[in-house]
Amino acid sequence: MSKLISIPNPNRLSPPVEIYFDRENEVDLIMEFLKRDQESPTSGKVCVVHGFQGIGKTELCRVVADRLHQEFSDAQVYIKFDKAD
């Protein structure tokens, strides 16, 4: 009898807030960068977003990740949070 293998569901980011404004230029810039020069479907890119606490960096990343997921449903997006000292 063969053993059934269970593949865990990937971690999901929480969705962005419904009303997100004044960052469309930044969202478009990041999207363009991440989608540019795709040599292969497995090519990876890194985008670093930095700034002062409370200016919306995390929400910006969530908006970009949500839009990328709509276009690339099987993509893996990682958001790493580093606390500055």
C-alpha positions as CSV (number, residue, x, y, z in Angstrom):
1,M,0.0,0.0,0.0
2,S,1.5,3.4,-0.9
3,K,1.7,6.2,1.6
4,L,-0.1,9.4,0.7
5,I,2.2,12.5,0.9
6,S,0.7,15.7,2.1
7,I,2.1,19.0,0.8
8,P,1.6,21.9,3.2
9,N,-0.1,25.0,2.0
10,P,2.3,27.9,1.5
11,N,2.2,30.7,4.0
12,R,0.1,33.6,2.8
13,L,0.6,37.2,3.4
14,S,-2.3,39.1,4.8
15,P,-4.1,41.1,2.0
16,P,-3.4,44.8,1.6
17,V,-5.8,47.4,3.0
18,E,-8.7,48.1,0.7
19,I,-8.0,51.8,0.4
20,Y,-4.4,52.4,-0.5
21,F,-3.4,55.6,-2.2
22,D,-0.5,58.0,-3.0
23,R,1.9,55.1,-3.7
24,E,0.9,54.1,-7.3
25,N,4.2,55.4,-8.6
26,E,6.2,53.3,-6.1
27,V,4.0,50.2,-6.8
28,D,4.5,50.6,-10.6
29,L,8.2,51.2,-10.2
30,I,8.7,48.0,-8.1
31,M,6.4,46.0,-10.3
32,E,8.4,47.1,-13.4
33,F,11.7,46.3,-11.7
34,L,10.6,42.8,-10.6
35,K,9.1,41.9,-14.0
36,R,12.0,43.3,-16.1
37,D,14.5,41.2,-17.9
38,Q,13.0,37.8,-16.9
39,E,15.6,35.4,-18.4
40,S,13.7,32.4,-17.2
41,P,10.6,31.6,-15.1
42,T,12.8,30.7,-12.2
43,S,14.9,33.9,-12.2
44,G,14.8,35.6,-8.9
45,K,15.0,39.3,-8.0
46,V,15.4,41.2,-4.7
47,C,13.9,44.6,-4.0
48,V,14.8,46.4,-0.8
49,V,12.4,48.9,0.7
50,H,13.7,51.0,3.5
51,G,12.6,54.1,5.4
52,F,11.4,55.5,8.7
53,Q,9.0,53.5,10.9
54,G,5.4,54.0,10.1
55,I,5.6,55.3,6.5
56,G,3.9,52.3,5.0
57,K,6.7,50.1,3.8
58,T,5.0,46.9,4.8
59,E,1.7,47.9,3.2
60,L,3.6,48.8,0.0
61,C,5.1,45.3,0.0
62,R,1.7,43.7,0.5
63,V,0.2,45.7,-2.4
64,V,3.0,44.6,-4.7
65,A,2.8,41.0,-3.5
66,D,-1.0,41.0,-4.1
67,R,-0.6,42.4,-7.6
68,L,2.2,39.9,-8.4
69,H,0.1,37.1,-7.2
70,Q,-2.7,38.1,-9.5
71,E,-0.3,37.8,-12.5
72,F,1.9,35.0,-11.3
73,S,-0.3,32.8,-9.1
74,D,2.4,30.2,-8.5
75,A,5.2,32.7,-7.5
76,Q,6.8,32.7,-4.1
77,V,7.1,36.1,-2.4
78,Y,9.1,36.6,0.8
79,I,9.0,39.7,2.9
80,K,11.8,39.8,5.5
81,F,11.4,42.2,8.4
82,D,14.6,43.5,10.0
83,K,14.4,45.8,13.0
84,A,17.0,48.5,12.8
85,D,18.9,49.1,16.0
